[in-house]
Amino acid sequence: MTHWDEDKRARPLVGQYIETLKPYVPGKPIEELRRERGIQGEILKLASNENPLGPSPLALEAARAALLEGHLYPDGAAFVLRNRLSEYLGVDMARIVSGNGSNELLELIVRTFATSADHAIVSEHSFIVYRIILKSMNVPFTVVPAAADMGHDLVAMARAARSNTRLVFVANPNNPTGTYNGRAELEAMLSILAERPDPPLVVMDEAYFEFADAEDYPDSSRYQGLYPRIVALRTFSKCYGMASFRVGYAVATEEVAGYLHRVRAPFNTNRIGQLAAAAAVDDEDFLRRTLELNRVERARVSAALSDMGLEVVPTQANFVLCRTPLLASDLYDKLLDRGIIVRPLDGYALDHHVRISFGTPPQNNRLIEALREVLSP
Amino acid sequence: MTHWDEDKRARPLVGQYIETLKPYVPGKPIEELRRERGIQGEILKLASNENPLGPSPLALEAARAALLEGHLYPDGAAFVLRNRLSEYLGVDMARIVSGNGSNELLELIVRTFATSADHAIVSEHSFIVYRIILKSMNVPFTVVPAAADMGHDLVAMARAARSNTRLVFVANPNNPTGTYNGRAELEAMLSILAERPDPPLVVMDEAYFEFADAEDYPDSSRYQGLYPRIVALRTFSKCYGMASFRVGYAVATEEVAGYLHRVRAPFNTNRIGQLAAAAAVDDEDFLRRTLELNRVERARVSAALSDMGLEVVPTQANFVLCRTPLLASDLYDKLLDRGIIVRPLDGYALDHHVRISFGTPPQNNRLIEALREVLSP
């Protein structure tokens, strides 16, 4: 008979870095709000930067066809998807790695290129997942204070590099601020880093790439000639409306991509997502409609929020960060009562900020009206 | 202008453990064989233990409905799936963790519970992915020689534990051998391990659980009372025909599951897979047909291969391992010419062994005929 005595255990089950890890808190799912508050009417979720037009129709068509062969393993090499992306981006297939959302690629990059003896750099107010992943793998990191616009200060980040800095994370545009860094600033950062004996890998998280239209917005998939240790991360979750499928990709040098391929799980990207994403690349009409809607509504909603007296951070993404006179958690709660889910940023130590995704014009009107009610004295 | 001098680099991009890592080689995809050899007729793939009946019809129906909300993020908590599994298994939801295939759960377990200062134990001839993951995370491991039947020697594995052994991997039934370990042997192993000051986590990979019908085959999701540090891993890839969806799950104590939830990515399981898998649990008819087909064909194909003079390893899974007089790579190649893909096991240091998945009766007849041709003197 097996004898188990918990009190005799000499060592805790996990290290302190995992014991104290606080997981990511996602936007509240619609079903959860309905269960919790018994809300009857239509619930409006503007909390996860999802595409208000739904998924790409060409992606859906390809997904339906793929279901019929649902019993087959994915192609481990994701040939169809990487081949299509290779043509679309004009980049050799060997330089592309697909992942289970760009989130998996972030994890894979940390696992592949850093250990607990190394060091990483992130920015204040940047996507919190970088810090969670680094902590979960016990990689120490420095948080560099944000610039005056709440975005990244790339030169300060470059100057914070130490002899063992292996990774620098840049979200461009950044989530949750919507801010961006231009070409000149990116190049200044890379110039400083290139002088180091061991230049760190610069991870450019471009989940909102397609929404950015600033004239000097840099495409980091074009910078490998200048600075070989730069990786661009993209996703099908946002502009192609495919968050449920979990498909992201990395563009890097063949060397960096080769190591990621070596370490990734053999079937890390599901087959339905691979084939749907490959079809989405051809859905130019859907992408055009998505970007046009966002361009118009971004300007209109930002102006309406400003008119209400909220401090709005200028955004290059499909969401906006604003500072409210109420506590973020209070504003969030009052909007929940009205069936609207936004994202309070207490988790980012921004107690008076909420992030709001842009919806369709009627959805945005409903949000603006609800906000007027909630904020009226 | 940025200046990049590759020769000045003081340190290689990755550690030696990644530089020397050999990734998993999956079964050859059908499309790849067609591209490579220009084969016109129907290609028969018996190389990845996929379900010859295709995907569960109830899963497909749920997947089609889920596609319409393809733009939404998955529920990070996978409520619908874990709730359904909780009822089905009679296990509290807090003890269940879903993953991007059970492969992701293997990675997650190593990341969560081991570091490069620890140690792991695997068996000779066991699923090679354990070793690849351990090596990719620089966790040292011991390979314990197999038992006489080519399966795991659980008592020898328990005796190989060191003071820093944190993980023991057991595949039951094992891939690629099809062998299994019975209740008495599992309990003997757990008794030895429970006496250690730091009993390791025993990872029971039960990807082929449903196919096993030996009377003394143990259900490791029932052993947490006896030995709290045991985890059962299951998958929807095989018996529900859902390999393309990437959904697996772990059953553990609430404590162990809690740490895995803490470390996993927020959206690690795609939404289509979550909802399709939840529906598959109800597809009793499909599961029954799958298991019945396998039971009959397992006996018939095993007998036919024996009759041909091949040494067949008795199997509890949906595939069979056999030793051939030809080199495995030669037999594989000759079958490829006939449009049939099997799995040569040179990668497992079994140069004369191939693994063959069971198909439908006509598929198995085609395989048997082709083998007769290839092996005839």
Interface residues (C-beta under 8 A of the other chain):
Chain A: M1 T2 H3 W4 E6 K8 R9 A10 R11 L13 V14 G15 I18 L21 P23 Y24 P26 G27 P29 I30 E31 E32 K45 S48 E50 N51 L53 G54 P55 A59 L60 A63 R64 A66 L67 L68 E69 G70 H71 L72 Y73 P74 D75 G76 F79 N100 G101 N103 E104 E107 R111 T112 F113 T115 S116 V129 S136 M137 N138 E187 L190 S191 A194 E195 P197 D198 P199 L226 Y227 P228 R229 S237 G241 M242 A243 S244 F245 R246 E255 V256 Y259 H261 R262 V263 A265 P266 F267 N268 N270 R271 I272 G273 A276
Chain B: M1 T2 H3 W4 E6 K8 R9 A10 R11 L13 V14 G15 I18 L21 P23 Y24 P26 G27 P29 I30 E31 E32 K45 S48 E50 N51 L53 G54 P55 A59 L60 A63 R64 A66 L67 L68 E69 G70 H71 L72 Y73 P74 D75 G76 F79 N100 G101 N103 E104 E107 R111 T112 F113 T115 S116 V129 S136 M137 N138 E187 L190 S191 A194 E195 P197 D198 P199 L226 Y227 P228 R229 S237 G241 M242 A243 S244 F245 R246 E255 V256 Y259 H261 R262 V263 A265 P266 F267 N268 N270 R271 I272 G273 A276
